[in-house]
Amino acid sequence: MPWINTPVGVRSSVQAYSDNNLQVNVARNGKCLLTVRTPGSFDLDLLDIAGKRVFHKNADGPLSFVLEKGVVSNGTYIVHLVSGSKKFEKKIMILQ
Protein backbone atom coordinates (compact mmCIF):
# COMPACT_ATOMS: atom_id res chain seq x y z
CA MET A 1 0.00 0.00 0.00
CA PRO A 2 1.49 3.39 -0.98
CA TRP A 3 2.04 6.15 1.55
CA ILE A 4 -0.08 9.25 1.37
CA ASN A 5 1.71 12.49 2.23
CA THR A 6 -0.51 14.64 4.40
CA PRO A 7 0.51 18.14 5.42
CA VAL A 8 0.45 18.68 9.18
CA GLY A 9 0.14 22.05 10.86
CA VAL A 10 -0.88 23.95 7.74
CA ARG A 11 -1.67 27.51 8.70
CA SER A 12 -4.61 29.52 7.41
CA SER A 13 -3.96 31.34 4.20
CA VAL A 14 -5.61 33.52 1.63
CA GLN A 15 -5.92 31.93 -1.77
CA ALA A 16 -7.20 33.42 -4.95
CA TYR A 17 -7.80 32.18 -8.45
CA SER A 18 -9.24 34.12 -11.35
CA ASP A 19 -9.80 33.74 -15.07
CA ASN A 20 -12.44 34.91 -17.57
CA ASN A 21 -15.08 32.44 -16.28
CA LEU A 22 -14.56 32.05 -12.55
CA GLN A 23 -13.00 33.85 -9.62
CA VAL A 24 -12.36 32.07 -6.31
CA ASN A 25 -11.21 33.81 -3.11
CA VAL A 26 -10.69 31.90 0.11
CA ALA A 27 -10.32 34.17 3.13
CA ARG A 28 -8.73 33.62 6.54
CA ASN A 29 -12.14 33.64 8.19
CA GLY A 30 -13.04 30.42 6.37
CA LYS A 31 -15.44 31.99 3.89
CA CYS A 32 -15.04 31.25 0.21
CA LEU A 33 -16.28 33.80 -2.34
CA LEU A 34 -17.11 32.34 -5.74
CA THR A 35 -17.83 34.65 -8.66
CA VAL A 36 -19.12 33.21 -11.94
CA ARG A 37 -18.49 35.78 -14.65
CA THR A 38 -20.15 33.88 -17.48
CA PRO A 39 -23.52 35.36 -18.49
CA GLY A 40 -26.50 33.02 -18.72
CA SER A 41 -27.45 29.83 -16.95
CA PHE A 42 -24.72 27.79 -15.27
CA ASP A 43 -24.21 24.71 -13.10
CA LEU A 44 -21.42 24.85 -10.55
CA ASP A 45 -20.31 21.80 -8.58
CA LEU A 46 -17.68 21.58 -5.87
CA LEU A 47 -16.27 18.04 -5.80
CA ASP A 48 -14.02 16.59 -3.12
CA ILE A 49 -10.84 14.77 -4.08
CA ALA A 50 -12.77 11.47 -4.30
CA GLY A 51 -15.19 13.00 -6.81
CA LYS A 52 -18.14 13.32 -4.42
CA ARG A 53 -20.28 16.42 -4.90
CA VAL A 54 -20.21 18.52 -1.72
CA PHE A 55 -21.87 21.67 -3.11
CA HIS A 56 -24.07 22.48 -6.11
CA LYS A 57 -25.39 25.77 -7.46
CA ASN A 58 -27.62 26.32 -10.50
CA ALA A 59 -28.27 29.97 -11.34
CA ASP A 60 -27.91 32.69 -13.93
CA GLY A 61 -24.65 34.56 -14.18
CA PRO A 62 -22.83 36.71 -13.69
CA LEU A 63 -23.22 36.02 -9.96
CA SER A 64 -21.19 36.12 -6.74
CA PHE A 65 -21.98 34.04 -3.69
CA VAL A 66 -20.29 33.04 -0.44
CA LEU A 67 -19.70 29.56 0.93
CA GLU A 68 -19.83 30.14 4.67
CA LYS A 69 -17.34 28.51 7.01
CA GLY A 70 -18.45 24.97 7.75
CA VAL A 71 -20.15 24.32 4.40
CA VAL A 72 -16.98 22.53 3.32
CA SER A 73 -14.03 21.42 5.38
CA ASN A 74 -10.31 21.90 4.74
CA GLY A 75 -9.10 20.09 1.69
CA THR A 76 -8.58 19.99 -2.04
CA TYR A 77 -11.61 20.42 -4.26
CA ILE A 78 -12.44 20.53 -7.95
CA VAL A 79 -14.65 23.41 -9.09
CA HIS A 80 -16.65 22.16 -12.08
CA LEU A 81 -18.49 24.87 -14.03
CA VAL A 82 -20.81 24.21 -16.99
CA SER A 83 -22.30 27.13 -18.88
CA GLY A 84 -24.08 26.26 -22.11
CA SER A 85 -21.69 24.10 -24.12
CA LYS A 86 -18.62 25.36 -22.23
CA LYS A 87 -17.06 23.30 -19.43
CA PHE A 88 -14.41 24.45 -17.00
CA GLU A 89 -12.57 22.75 -14.11
CA LYS A 90 -10.13 24.12 -11.57
CA LYS A 91 -8.51 22.54 -8.53
CA ILE A 92 -8.60 24.69 -5.39
CA MET A 93 -7.46 24.18 -1.81
CA ILE A 94 -9.50 25.43 1.12
CA LEU A 95 -7.68 26.02 4.41
CA GLN A 96 -9.69 27.59 7.21
C-alpha positions as a Markdown table, in Angstrom:
| # | Residue | x | y | z |
|---|---|---|---|---|
| 1 | Met | 0.0 | 0.0 | 0.0 |
| 2 | Pro | 1.5 | 3.4 | -1.0 |
| 3 | Trp | 2.0 | 6.2 | 1.6 |
| 4 | Ile | -0.1 | 9.3 | 1.4 |
| 5 | Asn | 1.7 | 12.5 | 2.2 |
| 6 | Thr | -0.5 | 14.6 | 4.4 |
| 7 | Pro | 0.5 | 18.1 | 5.4 |
| 8 | Val | 0.4 | 18.7 | 9.2 |
| 9 | Gly | 0.1 | 22.1 | 10.9 |
| 10 | Val | -0.9 | 23.9 | 7.7 |
| 11 | Arg | -1.7 | 27.5 | 8.7 |
| 12 | Ser | -4.6 | 29.5 | 7.4 |
| 13 | Ser | -4.0 | 31.3 | 4.2 |
| 14 | Val | -5.6 | 33.5 | 1.6 |
| 15 | Gln | -5.9 | 31.9 | -1.8 |
| 16 | Ala | -7.2 | 33.4 | -4.9 |
| 17 | Tyr | -7.8 | 32.2 | -8.5 |
| 18 | Ser | -9.2 | 34.1 | -11.3 |
| 19 | Asp | -9.8 | 33.7 | -15.1 |
| 20 | Asn | -12.4 | 34.9 | -17.6 |
| 21 | Asn | -15.1 | 32.4 | -16.3 |
| 22 | Leu | -14.6 | 32.0 | -12.6 |
| 23 | Gln | -13.0 | 33.9 | -9.6 |
| 24 | Val | -12.4 | 32.1 | -6.3 |
| 25 | Asn | -11.2 | 33.8 | -3.1 |
| 26 | Val | -10.7 | 31.9 | 0.1 |
| 27 | Ala | -10.3 | 34.2 | 3.1 |
| 28 | Arg | -8.7 | 33.6 | 6.5 |
| 29 | Asn | -12.1 | 33.6 | 8.2 |
| 30 | Gly | -13.0 | 30.4 | 6.4 |
| 31 | Lys | -15.4 | 32.0 | 3.9 |
| 32 | Cys | -15.0 | 31.2 | 0.2 |
| 33 | Leu | -16.3 | 33.8 | -2.3 |
| 34 | Leu | -17.1 | 32.3 | -5.7 |
| 35 | Thr | -17.8 | 34.7 | -8.7 |
| 36 | Val | -19.1 | 33.2 | -11.9 |
| 37 | Arg | -18.5 | 35.8 | -14.6 |
| 38 | Thr | -20.2 | 33.9 | -17.5 |
| 39 | Pro | -23.5 | 35.4 | -18.5 |
| 40 | Gly | -26.5 | 33.0 | -18.7 |
| 41 | Ser | -27.5 | 29.8 | -16.9 |
| 42 | Phe | -24.7 | 27.8 | -15.3 |
| 43 | Asp | -24.2 | 24.7 | -13.1 |
| 44 | Leu | -21.4 | 24.8 | -10.5 |
| 45 | Asp | -20.3 | 21.8 | -8.6 |
| 46 | Leu | -17.7 | 21.6 | -5.9 |
| 47 | Leu | -16.3 | 18.0 | -5.8 |
| 48 | Asp | -14.0 | 16.6 | -3.1 |
| 49 | Ile | -10.8 | 14.8 | -4.1 |
| 50 | Ala | -12.8 | 11.5 | -4.3 |
| 51 | Gly | -15.2 | 13.0 | -6.8 |
| 52 | Lys | -18.1 | 13.3 | -4.4 |
| 53 | Arg | -20.3 | 16.4 | -4.9 |
| 54 | Val | -20.2 | 18.5 | -1.7 |
| 55 | Phe | -21.9 | 21.7 | -3.1 |
| 56 | His | -24.1 | 22.5 | -6.1 |
| 57 | Lys | -25.4 | 25.8 | -7.5 |
| 58 | Asn | -27.6 | 26.3 | -10.5 |
| 59 | Ala | -28.3 | 30.0 | -11.3 |
| 60 | Asp | -27.9 | 32.7 | -13.9 |
| 61 | Gly | -24.6 | 34.6 | -14.2 |
| 62 | Pro | -22.8 | 36.7 | -13.7 |
| 63 | Leu | -23.2 | 36.0 | -10.0 |
| 64 | Ser | -21.2 | 36.1 | -6.7 |
| 65 | Phe | -22.0 | 34.0 | -3.7 |
| 66 | Val | -20.3 | 33.0 | -0.4 |
| 67 | Leu | -19.7 | 29.6 | 0.9 |
| 68 | Glu | -19.8 | 30.1 | 4.7 |
| 69 | Lys | -17.3 | 28.5 | 7.0 |
| 70 | Gly | -18.5 | 25.0 | 7.8 |
| 71 | Val | -20.1 | 24.3 | 4.4 |
| 72 | Val | -17.0 | 22.5 | 3.3 |
| 73 | Ser | -14.0 | 21.4 | 5.4 |
| 74 | Asn | -10.3 | 21.9 | 4.7 |
| 75 | Gly | -9.1 | 20.1 | 1.7 |
| 76 | Thr | -8.6 | 20.0 | -2.0 |
| 77 | Tyr | -11.6 | 20.4 | -4.3 |
| 78 | Ile | -12.4 | 20.5 | -8.0 |
| 79 | Val | -14.6 | 23.4 | -9.1 |
| 80 | His | -16.6 | 22.2 | -12.1 |
| 81 | Leu | -18.5 | 24.9 | -14.0 |
| 82 | Val | -20.8 | 24.2 | -17.0 |
| 83 | Ser | -22.3 | 27.1 | -18.9 |
| 84 | Gly | -24.1 | 26.3 | -22.1 |
| 85 | Ser | -21.7 | 24.1 | -24.1 |
| 86 | Lys | -18.6 | 25.4 | -22.2 |
| 87 | Lys | -17.1 | 23.3 | -19.4 |
| 88 | Phe | -14.4 | 24.5 | -17.0 |
| 89 | Glu | -12.6 | 22.8 | -14.1 |
| 90 | Lys | -10.1 | 24.1 | -11.6 |
| 91 | Lys | -8.5 | 22.5 | -8.5 |
| 92 | Ile | -8.6 | 24.7 | -5.4 |
| 93 | Met | -7.5 | 24.2 | -1.8 |
| 94 | Ile | -9.5 | 25.4 | 1.1 |
| 95 | Leu | -7.7 | 26.0 | 4.4 |
| 96 | Gln | -9.7 | 27.6 | 7.2 |
